[in-house]
Amino acid sequence: MKKFSVGVVIGFLSCWMCSFAATGLDHNGDFWNGMNGTGKTSYVNGYNDAMQVSVGKLDSLTIAADLFHWKGARKIIHQLSNEMSTSDMSTQEVVHRLDALYANSKYSELDLGSAFELLLMRSPTAAPPPSKPQ
């Protein structure tokens, strides 16, 4: 019984230590503003690489859509691949836009994935907002 109690206590302590050591890292505006220029550029390049891999995986989804005759799948997959691609903006432009976005404190809690999506919705290839009549 003594060995069992010691095992339970050691197991509890090791689980507690692991959970304490594995604190989450929020990738939000505070994280972004804490990085230097090289870190920001590397983060954007890594994000672009991950999105390119994800867009490449959509090809297998297109094959499955054709196989199972999913209606409208090609349109959805095409839209999704456009939303995942940042190829129309340079890395420095994305860094500059994220810096401008996170300069406003109301966006500091916005995670970087959502910020990237927001930038892509506001990309220069999108139609400009209508001007106000004077």
N, C-alpha and C positions, 0 to 999 in steps of 0.2 A: 504494500500500500504506500510505503514511503517513496519508492521509486516512481510510482504512478503520479503522486503529488508533485514530485520534483519535475517530472516530465511535463505535467500540465503547466506548472509555473514557468519553466524554460520556454515552452511553446508559446505561452501567452506573451512573455517578454519579447521573444524574437518576432512575433507578429506585430506587436506594438512598435518595436524599433523599425521594422520594415515599412509600416504604414506612416510613421513619422518621417522617415527618410525620403519617402516617395511623394513629396509635396508636389502638387500640380503647378504647371507653369502656364499662366494665361497669356496667350498671344493676342494682346489687345494694344490700344494706343500707348499705354505706359511702357509696355515691352518694346514697341516700335521706337518710341522717343528715347529709350535708354540705349539703343544700338548706335554704333558709329556708322559712317558712310559705307565702309567696306562690308560691315555686317548686313546693312540694309540691302546693298547690291547683291550680296550672296544669298540672302533670304529670297529676294525676288527671282533670282536665277534658279534657285532650288524649286520655288513654287512653279515657275514656268516649265521646268523639266518634269515635275510631277504631273502637271496638267497635260503635257505632250504624251506622257505614258498613258494617262487616263483616256485621252482622245483616241489613242491607238487601240485601246481595249474596246472602244465603241464599235470597231469593225466586226468583232465577233458577235456583238449584240445585233448588228445589222443582218448578219448571216442567220441568226436565230429568228429574227423578225420575218425574214423571207421564208424560212423553213416552216414557221407556224402561221404564216399569213396574217400577221398583226396589221390591222388597218391603221394607217396614220403613223406607223412606227418610223418610217424614213424621215418624215417631217419633224417628229419629236427628237430623233437622234441627231439630225442636222442642226436643229436649234440648240440642243445641248452641247454639241461640239463647238458651235460658235460661242456659246457662253463660257466655255472652259478655256478658250484660247485668248492669250494676250499678245498674239503675234503682231497686232496692228500698232502696238506701243513699244517703244524702246525701254530697256531696263531703267535708264536714268529718268525717263518720263514717268514711269510707274512710281519710282522712289520719290520723285518730286511731288506727284499727286498725293501719295500717301502722307508725305510730310505736311502738305497743305490741309489734308483732311484731318489729321490728328492734331494740327495746330489749334483747331476748335475743340475746346474741352468737352463739349456735349457729345463728341464722337469717341472719347477716350475709352469707353467700355465696349465699343464695337470690335469684335475679333477680326483678325487679319483676313480670314477667309471671306467674311461678309464684306469687308472693305474692298477686297479684290473684285468681288461681284459688283459692288456699287460702282467701282471705277470702270468696269467693263460696260455697265449700263450707260455710263456717261462718256463713253469713248468718243473720240473725235469723228469716227465714222457714223455714229448715230446722228439722226436728224437733229438740228439745233432747235431749241425751244422757240415757239412763235414769239415774235416781238410784239410789244404792246402798241396798239394804234395811238397816234398822238392827235 
